[in-house]
Amino acid sequence: MVKNAFMSVRVQEKKEKNSGSVEFQVFRFTNKIRRLTSHLELHRQDYSSQRGLRKILEKRQRLLAYLSKKNRVRYKELISKLNIRESKNR
């Protein structure tokens, strides 16, 4: 059941034309974060996955900081679309 949900996300990712855009990269990182979070709920002592999750979170945070500096409107739209909290550093 969970596998089918991720497969539909992959199909959507492949259809996207501008895969280098900040929005698309944040979208992919968000999907990875959600997948790793659900994995870590089952496997609490998987420390390598925890490390990978922290690295992906940092990358997404840097991209969001860049987008908020360059275009605040696109940043707000992306956060609301992906249902992410706004950065505390802002």
PDB file with one MODEL, atoms N, CA, C and O in Angstrom:
MODEL        1
ATOM      1  N   MET A   1       0.830  -1.187   0.000  1.00  0.00           N
ATOM      2  CA  MET A   1       0.000   0.000   0.000  1.00  0.00           C
ATOM      3  C   MET A   1       0.872   1.247   0.000  1.00  0.00           C
ATOM      4  O   MET A   1       0.634   2.161  -0.789  1.00  0.00           O
ATOM      5  N   VAL A   2       1.850   1.302   0.845  1.00  0.00           N
ATOM      6  CA  VAL A   2       2.741   2.454   0.907  1.00  0.00           C
ATOM      7  C   VAL A   2       3.564   2.552  -0.368  1.00  0.00           C
ATOM      8  O   VAL A   2       3.845   3.652  -0.844  1.00  0.00           O
ATOM      9  N   LYS A   3       3.949   1.420  -0.919  1.00  0.00           N
ATOM     10  CA  LYS A   3       4.770   1.405  -2.119  1.00  0.00           C
ATOM     11  C   LYS A   3       4.036   2.065  -3.279  1.00  0.00           C
ATOM     12  O   LYS A   3       4.658   2.777  -4.068  1.00  0.00           O
ATOM     13  N   ASN A   4       2.737   1.848  -3.400  1.00  0.00           N
ATOM     14  CA  ASN A   4       1.963   2.457  -4.478  1.00  0.00           C
ATOM     15  C   ASN A   4       1.922   3.967  -4.357  1.00  0.00           C
ATOM     16  O   ASN A   4       1.940   4.664  -5.371  1.00  0.00           O
ATOM     17  N   ALA A   5       1.869   4.486  -3.146  1.00  0.00           N
ATOM     18  CA  ALA A   5       1.858   5.937  -2.953  1.00  0.00           C
ATOM     19  C   ALA A   5       3.162   6.545  -3.440  1.00  0.00           C
ATOM     20  O   ALA A   5       3.152   7.611  -4.056  1.00  0.00           O
ATOM     21  N   PHE A   6       4.293   5.882  -3.172  1.00  0.00           N
ATOM     22  CA  PHE A   6       5.580   6.401  -3.613  1.00  0.00           C
ATOM     23  C   PHE A   6       5.733   6.256  -5.120  1.00  0.00           C
ATOM     24  O   PHE A   6       6.393   7.080  -5.753  1.00  0.00           O
ATOM     25  N   MET A   7       5.132   5.221  -5.707  1.00  0.00           N
ATOM     26  CA  MET A   7       5.219   5.039  -7.145  1.00  0.00           C
ATOM     27  C   MET A   7       4.512   6.187  -7.868  1.00  0.00           C
ATOM     28  O   MET A   7       5.005   6.657  -8.893  1.00  0.00           O
ATOM     29  N   SER A   8       3.370   6.645  -7.356  1.00  0.00           N
ATOM     30  CA  SER A   8       2.671   7.747  -8.006  1.00  0.00           C
ATOM     31  C   SER A   8       3.487   9.030  -7.911  1.00  0.00           C
ATOM     32  O   SER A   8       3.440   9.858  -8.820  1.00  0.00           O
ATOM     33  N   VAL A   9       4.230   9.205  -6.828  1.00  0.00           N
ATOM     34  CA  VAL A   9       5.097  10.368  -6.687  1.00  0.00           C
ATOM     35  C   VAL A   9       6.218  10.291  -7.709  1.00  0.00           C
ATOM     36  O   VAL A   9       6.574  11.307  -8.307  1.00  0.00           O
ATOM     37  N   ARG A  10       6.776   9.119  -7.921  1.00  0.00           N
ATOM     38  CA  ARG A  10       7.849   8.949  -8.900  1.00  0.00           C
ATOM     39  C   ARG A  10       7.370   9.258 -10.312  1.00  0.00           C
ATOM     40  O   ARG A  10       8.097   9.873 -11.093  1.00  0.00           O
ATOM     41  N   VAL A  11       6.154   8.837 -10.645  1.00  0.00           N
ATOM     42  CA  VAL A  11       5.611   9.132 -11.969  1.00  0.00           C
ATOM     43  C   VAL A  11       5.457  10.635 -12.135  1.00  0.00           C
ATOM     44  O   VAL A  11       5.758  11.184 -13.195  1.00  0.00           O
ATOM     45  N   GLN A  12       4.988  11.297 -11.086  1.00  0.00           N
ATOM     46  CA  GLN A  12       4.827  12.741 -11.135  1.00  0.00           C
ATOM     47  C   GLN A  12       6.177  13.427 -11.288  1.00  0.00           C
ATOM     48  O   GLN A  12       6.282  14.421 -12.006  1.00  0.00           O
ATOM     49  N   GLU A  13       7.210  12.915 -10.629  1.00  0.00           N
ATOM     50  CA  GLU A  13       8.544  13.497 -10.726  1.00  0.00           C
ATOM     51  C   GLU A  13       9.089  13.388 -12.146  1.00  0.00           C
ATOM     52  O   GLU A  13       9.725  14.317 -12.644  1.00  0.00           O
ATOM     53  N   LYS A  14       8.841  12.255 -12.797  1.00  0.00           N
ATOM     54  CA  LYS A  14       9.358  12.063 -14.144  1.00  0.00           C
ATOM     55  C   LYS A  14       8.658  12.968 -15.147  1.00  0.00           C
ATOM     56  O   LYS A  14       9.262  13.370 -16.142  1.00  0.00           O
ATOM     57  N   LYS A  15       7.397  13.294 -14.901  1.00  0.00           N
ATOM     58  CA  LYS A  15       6.656  14.161 -15.812  1.00  0.00           C
ATOM     59  C   LYS A  15       7.118  15.607 -15.710  1.00  0.00           C
ATOM     60  O   LYS A  15       6.966  16.379 -16.657  1.00  0.00           O
ATOM     61  N   GLU A  16       7.673  15.969 -14.583  1.00  0.00           N
ATOM     62  CA  GLU A  16       8.145  17.341 -14.373  1.00  0.00           C
ATOM     63  C   GLU A  16       9.269  17.658 -15.354  1.00  0.00           C
ATOM     64  O   GLU A  16      10.214  16.880 -15.487  1.00  0.00           O
ATOM     65  N   LYS A  17       9.173  18.795 -16.042  1.00  0.00           N
ATOM     66  CA  LYS A  17      10.162  19.141 -17.057  1.00  0.00           C
ATOM     67  C   LYS A  17      11.368  19.855 -16.466  1.00  0.00           C
ATOM     68  O   LYS A  17      12.498  19.597 -16.882  1.00  0.00           O
ATOM     69  N   ASN A  18      11.158  20.723 -15.530  1.00  0.00           N
ATOM     70  CA  ASN A  18      12.242  21.530 -14.982  1.00  0.00           C
ATOM     71  C   ASN A  18      12.728  20.911 -13.675  1.00  0.00           C
ATOM     72  O   ASN A  18      12.411  21.401 -12.591  1.00  0.00           O
ATOM     73  N   SER A  19      13.493  19.839 -13.784  1.00  0.00           N
ATOM     74  CA  SER A  19      13.907  19.113 -12.589  1.00  0.00           C
ATOM     75  C   SER A  19      15.021  19.821 -11.824  1.00  0.00           C
ATOM     76  O   SER A  19      15.354  19.396 -10.718  1.00  0.00           O
ATOM     77  N   GLY A  20      15.600  20.872 -12.365  1.00  0.00           N
ATOM     78  CA  GLY A  20      16.650  21.594 -11.673  1.00  0.00           C
ATOM     79  C   GLY A  20      16.151  22.778 -10.883  1.00  0.00           C
ATOM     80  O   GLY A  20      16.936  23.437 -10.201  1.00  0.00           O
ATOM     81  N   SER A  21      14.859  23.067 -10.956  1.00  0.00           N
ATOM     82  CA  SER A  21      14.332  24.226 -10.251  1.00  0.00           C
ATOM     83  C   SER A  21      14.356  23.995  -8.742  1.00  0.00           C
ATOM     84  O   SER A  21      14.339  22.857  -8.274  1.00  0.00           O
ATOM     85  N   VAL A  22      14.396  25.069  -8.010  1.00  0.00           N
ATOM     86  CA  VAL A  22      14.441  24.988  -6.542  1.00  0.00           C
ATOM     87  C   VAL A  22      13.183  24.315  -6.017  1.00  0.00           C
ATOM     88  O   VAL A  22      13.243  23.501  -5.096  1.00  0.00           O
ATOM     89  N   GLU A  23      12.042  24.660  -6.607  1.00  0.00           N
ATOM     90  CA  GLU A  23      10.784  24.084  -6.143  1.00  0.00           C
ATOM     91  C   GLU A  23      10.774  22.566  -6.308  1.00  0.00           C
ATOM     92  O   GLU A  23      10.337  21.841  -5.415  1.00  0.00           O
ATOM     93  N   PHE A  24      11.257  22.093  -7.450  1.00  0.00           N
ATOM     94  CA  PHE A  24      11.270  20.656  -7.690  1.00  0.00           C
ATOM     95  C   PHE A  24      12.225  19.944  -6.742  1.00  0.00           C
ATOM     96  O   PHE A  24      11.910  18.866  -6.239  1.00  0.00           O
ATOM     97  N   GLN A  25      13.386  20.537  -6.495  1.00  0.00           N
ATOM     98  CA  GLN A  25      14.349  19.932  -5.580  1.00  0.00           C
ATOM     99  C   GLN A  25      13.781  19.855  -4.169  1.00  0.00           C
ATOM    100  O   GLN A  25      13.949  18.844  -3.486  1.00  0.00           O
ATOM    101  N   VAL A  26      13.110  20.919  -3.728  1.00  0.00           N
ATOM    102  CA  VAL A  26      12.493  20.912  -2.395  1.00  0.00           C
ATOM    103  C   VAL A  26      11.393  19.860  -2.341  1.00  0.00           C
ATOM    104  O   VAL A  26      11.231  19.180  -1.327  1.00  0.00           O
ATOM    105  N   PHE A  27      10.638  19.724  -3.428  1.00  0.00           N
ATOM    106  CA  PHE A  27       9.588  18.709  -3.509  1.00  0.00           C
ATOM    107  C   PHE A  27      10.169  17.308  -3.349  1.00  0.00           C
ATOM    108  O   PHE A  27       9.632  16.499  -2.593  1.00  0.00           O
ATOM    109  N   ARG A  28      11.258  17.016  -4.050  1.00  0.00           N
ATOM    110  CA  ARG A  28      11.882  15.700  -3.953  1.00  0.00           C
ATOM    111  C   ARG A  28      12.453  15.456  -2.558  1.00  0.00           C
ATOM    112  O   ARG A  28      12.299  14.366  -2.007  1.00  0.00           O
ATOM    113  N   PHE A  29      13.113  16.470  -1.982  1.00  0.00           N
ATOM    114  CA  PHE A  29      13.651  16.314  -0.627  1.00  0.00           C
ATOM    115  C   PHE A  29      12.528  16.080   0.375  1.00  0.00           C
ATOM    116  O   PHE A  29      12.682  15.286   1.302  1.00  0.00           O
ATOM    117  N   THR A  30      11.407  16.760   0.199  1.00  0.00           N
ATOM    118  CA  THR A  30      10.278  16.585   1.111  1.00  0.00           C
ATOM    119  C   THR A  30       9.749  15.162   1.038  1.00  0.00           C
ATOM    120  O   THR A  30       9.416  14.572   2.066  1.00  0.00           O
ATOM    121  N   ASN A  31       9.667  14.607  -0.160  1.00  0.00           N
ATOM    122  CA  ASN A  31       9.218  13.210  -0.296  1.00  0.00           C
ATOM    123  C   ASN A  31      10.195  12.255   0.363  1.00  0.00           C
ATOM    124  O   ASN A  31       9.778  11.300   1.018  1.00  0.00           O
ATOM    125  N   LYS A  32      11.497  12.498   0.200  1.00  0.00           N
ATOM    126  CA  LYS A  32      12.500  11.651   0.847  1.00  0.00           C
ATOM    127  C   LYS A  32      12.405  11.752   2.364  1.00  0.00           C
ATOM    128  O   LYS A  32      12.529  10.750   3.069  1.00  0.00           O
ATOM    129  N   ILE A  33      12.185  12.961   2.859  1.00  0.00           N
ATOM    130  CA  ILE A  33      12.081  13.179   4.303  1.00  0.00           C
ATOM    131  C   ILE A  33      10.889  12.416   4.866  1.00  0.00           C
ATOM    132  O   ILE A  33      10.995  11.768   5.907  1.00  0.00           O
ATOM    133  N   ARG A  34       9.763  12.497   4.179  1.00  0.00           N
ATOM    134  CA  ARG A  34       8.572  11.793   4.656  1.00  0.00           C
ATOM    135  C   ARG A  34       8.774  10.285   4.633  1.00  0.00           C
ATOM    136  O   ARG A  34       8.333   9.587   5.546  1.00  0.00           O
ATOM    137  N   ARG A  35       9.443   9.772   3.590  1.00  0.00           N
ATOM    138  CA  ARG A  35       9.698   8.341   3.495  1.00  0.00           C
ATOM    139  C   ARG A  35      10.643   7.881   4.607  1.00  0.00           C
ATOM    140  O   ARG A  35      10.411   6.848   5.235  1.00  0.00           O
ATOM    141  N   LEU A  36      11.713   8.653   4.848  1.00  0.00           N
ATOM    142  CA  LEU A  36      12.655   8.283   5.903  1.00  0.00           C
ATOM    143  C   LEU A  36      12.026   8.395   7.290  1.00  0.00           C
ATOM    144  O   LEU A  36      12.326   7.594   8.176  1.00  0.00           O
ATOM    145  N   THR A  37      11.165   9.373   7.477  1.00  0.00           N
ATOM    146  CA  THR A  37      10.503   9.537   8.769  1.00  0.00           C
ATOM    147  C   THR A  37       9.623   8.335   9.077  1.00  0.00           C
ATOM    148  O   THR A  37       9.616   7.829  10.200  1.00  0.00           O
ATOM    149  N   SER A  38       8.880   7.881   8.069  1.00  0.00           N
ATOM    150  CA  SER A  38       8.036   6.705   8.307  1.00  0.00           C
ATOM    151  C   SER A  38       8.898   5.457   8.540  1.00  0.00           C
ATOM    152  O   SER A  38       8.515   4.580   9.313  1.00  0.00           O
ATOM    153  N   HIS A  39      10.047   5.372   7.883  1.00  0.00           N
ATOM    154  CA  HIS A  39      10.964   4.252   8.110  1.00  0.00           C
ATOM    155  C   HIS A  39      11.510   4.279   9.532  1.00  0.00           C
ATOM    156  O   HIS A  39      11.606   3.246  10.194  1.00  0.00           O
ATOM    157  N   LEU A  40      11.866   5.475   9.991  1.00  0.00           N
ATOM    158  CA  LEU A  40      12.470   5.581  11.324  1.00  0.00           C
ATOM    159  C   LEU A  40      11.459   5.374  12.451  1.00  0.00           C
ATOM    160  O   LEU A  40      11.850   5.085  13.581  1.00  0.00           O
ATOM    161  N   GLU A  41      10.173   5.517  12.160  1.00  0.00           N
ATOM    162  CA  GLU A  41       9.171   5.197  13.171  1.00  0.00           C
ATOM    163  C   GLU A  41       9.185   3.701  13.485  1.00  0.00           C
ATOM    164  O   GLU A  41       8.928   3.293  14.618  1.00  0.00           O
ATOM    165  N   LEU A  42       9.487   2.892  12.472  1.00  0.00           N
ATOM    166  CA  LEU A  42       9.557   1.444  12.681  1.00  0.00           C
ATOM    167  C   LEU A  42      10.920   0.995  13.189  1.00  0.00           C
ATOM    168  O   LEU A  42      11.012   0.084  14.012  1.00  0.00           O
ATOM    169  N   HIS A  43      11.982   1.635  12.697  1.00  0.00           N
ATOM    170  CA  HIS A  43      13.352   1.233  13.009  1.00  0.00           C
ATOM    171  C   HIS A  43      14.061   2.389  13.724  1.00  0.00           C
ATOM    172  O   HIS A  43      14.800   3.157  13.107  1.00  0.00           O
ATOM    173  N   ARG A  44      13.825   2.494  15.008  1.00  0.00           N
ATOM    174  CA  ARG A  44      14.317   3.641  15.772  1.00  0.00           C
ATOM    175  C   ARG A  44      15.840   3.683  15.898  1.00  0.00           C
ATOM    176  O   ARG A  44      16.408   4.760  16.076  1.00  0.00           O
ATOM    177  N   GLN A  45      16.492   2.562  15.812  1.00  0.00           N
ATOM    178  CA  GLN A  45      17.936   2.539  16.020  1.00  0.00           C
ATOM    179  C   GLN A  45      18.728   2.474  14.722  1.00  0.00           C
ATOM    180  O   GLN A  45      19.890   2.065  14.728  1.00  0.00           O
ATOM    181  N   ASP A  46      18.123   2.867  13.622  1.00  0.00           N
ATOM    182  CA  ASP A  46      18.810   2.905  12.335  1.00  0.00           C
ATOM    183  C   ASP A  46      19.536   4.250  12.238  1.00  0.00           C
ATOM    184  O   ASP A  46      19.010   5.223  11.700  1.00  0.00           O
ATOM    185  N   TYR A  47      20.747   4.273  12.771  1.00  0.00           N
ATOM    186  CA  TYR A  47      21.468   5.533  12.913  1.00  0.00           C
ATOM    187  C   TYR A  47      21.970   6.076  11.584  1.00  0.00           C
ATOM    188  O   TYR A  47      22.102   7.291  11.437  1.00  0.00           O
ATOM    189  N   SER A  48      22.249   5.226  10.625  1.00  0.00           N
ATOM    190  CA  SER A  48      22.691   5.728   9.330  1.00  0.00           C
ATOM    191  C   SER A  48      21.544   6.424   8.598  1.00  0.00           C
ATOM    192  O   SER A  48      21.764   7.409   7.892  1.00  0.00           O
ATOM    193  N   SER A  49      20.342   5.922   8.762  1.00  0.00           N
ATOM    194  CA  SER A  49      19.188   6.598   8.168  1.00  0.00           C
ATOM    195  C   SER A  49      18.905   7.919   8.881  1.00  0.00           C
ATOM    196  O   SER A  49      18.478   8.888   8.254  1.00  0.00           O
ATOM    197  N   GLN A  50      19.143   7.954  10.185  1.00  0.00           N
ATOM    198  CA  GLN A  50      18.967   9.211  10.915  1.00  0.00           C
ATOM    199  C   GLN A  50      19.945  10.262  10.412  1.00  0.00           C
ATOM    200  O   GLN A  50      19.592  11.433  10.275  1.00  0.00           O
ATOM    201  N   ARG A  51      21.167   9.843  10.139  1.00  0.00           N
ATOM    202  CA  ARG A  51      22.175  10.761   9.634  1.00  0.00           C
ATOM    203  C   ARG A  51      21.788  11.256   8.236  1.00  0.00           C
ATOM    204  O   ARG A  51      21.915  12.443   7.934  1.00  0.00           O
ATOM    205  N   GLY A  52      21.321  10.351   7.399  1.00  0.00           N
ATOM    206  CA  GLY A  52      20.875  10.736   6.070  1.00  0.00           C
ATOM    207  C   GLY A  52      19.704  11.696   6.123  1.00  0.00           C
ATOM    208  O   GLY A  52      19.631  12.632   5.326  1.00  0.00           O
ATOM    209  N   LEU A  53      18.790  11.475   7.050  1.00  0.00           N
ATOM    210  CA  LEU A  53      17.648  12.368   7.213  1.00  0.00           C
ATOM    211  C   LEU A  53      18.103  13.766   7.604  1.00  0.00           C
ATOM    212  O   LEU A  53      17.602  14.757   7.073  1.00  0.00           O
ATOM    213  N   ARG A  54      19.054  13.848   8.535  1.00  0.00           N
ATOM    214  CA  ARG A  54      19.565  15.163   8.943  1.00  0.00           C
ATOM    215  C   ARG A  54      20.225  15.891   7.775  1.00  0.00           C
ATOM    216  O   ARG A  54      20.066  17.103   7.630  1.00  0.00           O
ATOM    217  N   LYS A  55      20.968  15.155   6.940  1.00  0.00           N
ATOM    218  CA  LYS A  55      21.624  15.773   5.793  1.00  0.00           C
ATOM    219  C   LYS A  55      20.604  16.299   4.785  1.00  0.00           C
ATOM    220  O   LYS A  55      20.771  17.392   4.242  1.00  0.00           O
ATOM    221  N   ILE A  56      19.552  15.524   4.534  1.00  0.00           N
ATOM    222  CA  ILE A  56      18.522  15.956   3.596  1.00  0.00           C
ATOM    223  C   ILE A  56      17.772  17.162   4.151  1.00  0.00           C
ATOM    224  O   ILE A  56      17.438  18.082   3.404  1.00  0.00           O
ATOM    225  N   LEU A  57      17.506  17.165   5.463  1.00  0.00           N
ATOM    226  CA  LEU A  57      16.845  18.311   6.080  1.00  0.00           C
ATOM    227  C   LEU A  57      17.677  19.580   5.940  1.00  0.00           C
ATOM    228  O   LEU A  57      17.137  20.655   5.681  1.00  0.00           O
ATOM    229  N   GLU A  58      18.986  19.456   6.112  1.00  0.00           N
ATOM    230  CA  GLU A  58      19.867  20.616   5.971  1.00  0.00           C
ATOM    231  C   GLU A  58      19.887  21.123   4.536  1.00  0.00           C
ATOM    232  O   GLU A  58      19.866  22.332   4.305  1.00  0.00           O
ATOM    233  N   LYS A  59      19.927  20.207   3.569  1.00  0.00           N
ATOM    234  CA  LYS A  59      19.910  20.626   2.166  1.00  0.00           C
ATOM    235  C   LYS A  59      18.617  21.351   1.827  1.00  0.00           C
ATOM    236  O   LYS A  59      18.632  22.389   1.166  1.00  0.00           O
ATOM    237  N   ARG A  60      17.486  20.790   2.289  1.00  0.00           N
ATOM    238  CA  ARG A  60      16.202  21.436   2.013  1.00  0.00           C
ATOM    239  C   ARG A  60      16.131  22.804   2.673  1.00  0.00           C
ATOM    240  O   ARG A  60      15.597  23.751   2.095  1.00  0.00           O
ATOM    241  N   GLN A  61      16.666  22.906   3.873  1.00  0.00           N
ATOM    242  CA  GLN A  61      16.650  24.188   4.581  1.00  0.00           C
ATOM    243  C   GLN A  61      17.468  25.238   3.841  1.00  0.00           C
ATOM    244  O   GLN A  61      17.065  26.398   3.764  1.00  0.00           O
ATOM    245  N   ARG A  62      18.626  24.833   3.291  1.00  0.00           N
ATOM    246  CA  ARG A  62      19.447  25.772   2.517  1.00  0.00           C
ATOM    247  C   ARG A  62      18.726  26.229   1.258  1.00  0.00           C
ATOM    248  O   ARG A  62      18.765  27.409   0.909  1.00  0.00           O
ATOM    249  N   LEU A  63      18.066  25.295   0.574  1.00  0.00           N
ATOM    250  CA  LEU A  63      17.320  25.670  -0.623  1.00  0.00           C
ATOM    251  C   LEU A  63      16.168  26.612  -0.298  1.00  0.00           C
ATOM    252  O   LEU A  63      15.914  27.565  -1.033  1.00  0.00           O
ATOM    253  N   LEU A  64      15.476  26.346   0.799  1.00  0.00           N
ATOM    254  CA  LEU A  64      14.371  27.225   1.190  1.00  0.00           C
ATOM    255  C   LEU A  64      14.872  28.608   1.592  1.00  0.00           C
ATOM    256  O   LEU A  64      14.215  29.610   1.311  1.00  0.00           O
ATOM    257  N   ALA A  65      16.022  28.671   2.242  1.00  0.00           N
ATOM    258  CA  ALA A  65      16.595  29.967   2.607  1.00  0.00           C
ATOM    259  C   ALA A  65      16.967  30.752   1.355  1.00  0.00           C
ATOM    260  O   ALA A  65      16.737  31.959   1.284  1.00  0.00           O
ATOM    261  N   TYR A  66      17.539  30.070   0.375  1.00  0.00           N
ATOM    262  CA  TYR A  66      17.885  30.713  -0.892  1.00  0.00           C
ATOM    263  C   TYR A  66      16.634  31.244  -1.584  1.00  0.00           C
ATOM    264  O   TYR A  66      16.618  32.377  -2.064  1.00  0.00           O
ATOM    265  N   LEU A  67      15.589  30.426  -1.635  1.00  0.00           N
ATOM    266  CA  LEU A  67      14.360  30.841  -2.302  1.00  0.00           C
ATOM    267  C   LEU A  67      13.702  32.000  -1.579  1.00  0.00           C
ATOM    268  O   LEU A  67      13.145  32.888  -2.224  1.00  0.00           O
ATOM    269  N   SER A  68      13.751  32.015  -0.265  1.00  0.00           N
ATOM    270  CA  SER A  68      13.124  33.116   0.479  1.00  0.00           C
ATOM    271  C   SER A  68      13.859  34.425   0.255  1.00  0.00           C
ATOM    272  O   SER A  68      13.248  35.493   0.290  1.00  0.00           O
ATOM    273  N   LYS A  69      15.174  34.355   0.023  1.00  0.00           N
ATOM    274  CA  LYS A  69      15.926  35.579  -0.269  1.00  0.00           C
ATOM    275  C   LYS A  69      15.665  36.078  -1.682  1.00  0.00           C
ATOM    276  O   LYS A  69      15.567  37.284  -1.909  1.00  0.00           O
ATOM    277  N   LYS A  70      15.552  35.150  -2.637  1.00  0.00           N
ATOM    278  CA  LYS A  70      15.402  35.523  -4.041  1.00  0.00           C
ATOM    279  C   LYS A  70      13.974  35.908  -4.409  1.00  0.00           C
ATOM    280  O   LYS A  70      13.753  36.903  -5.099  1.00  0.00           O
ATOM    281  N   ASN A  71      13.006  35.117  -3.947  1.00  0.00           N
ATOM    282  CA  ASN A  71      11.620  35.371  -4.342  1.00  0.00           C
ATOM    283  C   ASN A  71      10.696  34.924  -3.214  1.00  0.00           C
ATOM    284  O   ASN A  71      10.385  33.740  -3.079  1.00  0.00           O
ATOM    285  N   ARG A  72      10.270  35.876  -2.418  1.00  0.00           N
ATOM    286  CA  ARG A  72       9.467  35.585  -1.231  1.00  0.00           C
ATOM    287  C   ARG A  72       8.102  35.005  -1.587  1.00  0.00           C
ATOM    288  O   ARG A  72       7.574  34.177  -0.846  1.00  0.00           O
ATOM    289  N   VAL A  73       7.522  35.430  -2.714  1.00  0.00           N
ATOM    290  CA  VAL A  73       6.199  34.947  -3.107  1.00  0.00           C
ATOM    291  C   VAL A  73       6.258  33.464  -3.466  1.00  0.00           C
ATOM    292  O   VAL A  73       5.411  32.690  -3.022  1.00  0.00           O
ATOM    293  N   ARG A  74       7.245  33.061  -4.260  1.00  0.00           N
ATOM    294  CA  ARG A  74       7.400  31.649  -4.619  1.00  0.00           C
ATOM    295  C   ARG A  74       7.667  30.810  -3.380  1.00  0.00           C
ATOM    296  O   ARG A  74       7.192  29.679  -3.278  1.00  0.00           O
ATOM    297  N   TYR A  75       8.430  31.362  -2.432  1.00  0.00           N
ATOM    298  CA  TYR A  75       8.734  30.669  -1.177  1.00  0.00           C
ATOM    299  C   TYR A  75       7.446  30.388  -0.398  1.00  0.00           C
ATOM    300  O   TYR A  75       7.227  29.267   0.060  1.00  0.00           O
ATOM    301  N   LYS A  76       6.604  31.400  -0.250  1.00  0.00           N
ATOM    302  CA  LYS A  76       5.346  31.248   0.488  1.00  0.00           C
ATOM    303  C   LYS A  76       4.421  30.237  -0.194  1.00  0.00           C
ATOM    304  O   LYS A  76       3.787  29.420   0.474  1.00  0.00           O
ATOM    305  N   GLU A  77       4.348  30.297  -1.534  1.00  0.00           N
ATOM    306  CA  GLU A  77       3.505  29.356  -2.268  1.00  0.00           C
ATOM    307  C   GLU A  77       3.989  27.921  -2.080  1.00  0.00           C
ATOM    308  O   GLU A  77       3.188  27.008  -1.876  1.00  0.00           O
ATOM    309  N   LEU A  78       5.296  27.731  -2.149  1.00  0.00           N
ATOM    310  CA  LEU A  78       5.863  26.386  -2.008  1.00  0.00           C
ATOM    311  C   LEU A  78       5.623  25.825  -0.617  1.00  0.00           C
ATOM    312  O   LEU A  78       5.276  24.653  -0.466  1.00  0.00           O
ATOM    313  N   ILE A  79       5.805  26.647   0.386  1.00  0.00           N
ATOM    314  CA  ILE A  79       5.589  26.188   1.767  1.00  0.00           C
ATOM    315  C   ILE A  79       4.131  25.794   1.990  1.00  0.00           C
ATOM    316  O   ILE A  79       3.844  24.781   2.628  1.00  0.00           O
ATOM    317  N   SER A  80       3.225  26.595   1.466  1.00  0.00           N
ATOM    318  CA  SER A  80       1.812  26.261   1.655  1.00  0.00           C
ATOM    319  C   SER A  80       1.421  25.022   0.857  1.00  0.00           C
ATOM    320  O   SER A  80       0.600  24.227   1.316  1.00  0.00           O
ATOM    321  N   LYS A  81       2.000  24.845  -0.338  1.00  0.00           N
ATOM    322  CA  LYS A  81       1.665  23.694  -1.171  1.00  0.00           C
ATOM    323  C   LYS A  81       2.175  22.391  -0.559  1.00  0.00           C
ATOM    324  O   LYS A  81       1.481  21.375  -0.593  1.00  0.00           O
ATOM    325  N   LEU A  82       3.384  22.417   0.000  1.00  0.00           N
ATOM    326  CA  LEU A  82       3.977  21.204   0.566  1.00  0.00           C
ATOM    327  C   LEU A  82       3.648  21.008   2.045  1.00  0.00           C
ATOM    328  O   LEU A  82       4.012  19.993   2.639  1.00  0.00           O
ATOM    329  N   ASN A  83       2.959  21.983   2.632  1.00  0.00           N
ATOM    330  CA  ASN A  83       2.569  21.906   4.045  1.00  0.00           C
ATOM    331  C   ASN A  83       3.796  21.787   4.946  1.00  0.00           C
ATOM    332  O   ASN A  83       3.895  20.879   5.771  1.00  0.00           O
ATOM    333  N   ILE A  84       4.733  22.728   4.769  1.00  0.00           N
ATOM    334  CA  ILE A  84       5.964  22.776   5.553  1.00  0.00           C
ATOM    335  C   ILE A  84       5.889  24.016   6.444  1.00  0.00           C
ATOM    336  O   ILE A  84       5.299  25.030   6.068  1.00  0.00           O
ATOM    337  N   ARG A  85       6.488  23.922   7.616  1.00  0.00           N
ATOM    338  CA  ARG A  85       6.559  25.088   8.495  1.00  0.00           C
ATOM    339  C   ARG A  85       7.601  26.066   7.999  1.00  0.00           C
ATOM    340  O   ARG A  85       8.581  25.673   7.368  1.00  0.00           O
ATOM    341  N   GLU A  86       7.392  27.336   8.282  1.00  0.00           N
ATOM    342  CA  GLU A  86       8.363  28.351   7.898  1.00  0.00           C
ATOM    343  C   GLU A  86       9.560  28.301   8.838  1.00  0.00           C
ATOM    344  O   GLU A  86       9.448  27.927  10.005  1.00  0.00           O
ATOM    345  N   SER A  87      10.703  28.687   8.295  1.00  0.00           N
ATOM    346  CA  SER A  87      11.941  28.646   9.051  1.00  0.00           C
ATOM    347  C   SER A  87      11.893  29.617  10.227  1.00  0.00           C
ATOM    348  O   SER A  87      11.347  30.713  10.105  1.00  0.00           O
ATOM    349  N   LYS A  88      12.459  29.220  11.360  1.00  0.00           N
ATOM    350  CA  LYS A  88      12.508  30.083  12.534  1.00  0.00           C
ATOM    351  C   LYS A  88      13.544  31.174  12.390  1.00  0.00           C
ATOM    352  O   LYS A  88      13.446  32.213  13.042  1.00  0.00           O
ATOM    353  N   ASN A  89      14.554  30.950  11.530  1.00  0.00           N
ATOM    354  CA  ASN A  89      15.626  31.915  11.352  1.00  0.00           C
ATOM    355  C   ASN A  89      15.189  33.142  10.588  1.00  0.00           C
ATOM    356  O   ASN A  89      15.892  34.153  10.600  1.00  0.00           O
ATOM    357  N   ARG A  90      14.087  33.087   9.947  1.00  0.00           N
ATOM    358  CA  ARG A  90      13.622  34.180   9.093  1.00  0.00           C
ATOM    359  C   ARG A  90      13.096  35.300   9.909  1.00  0.00           C
ATOM    360  O   ARG A  90      12.659  36.311   9.360  1.00  0.00           O
TER     361      ARG A  90
ENDMDL
END
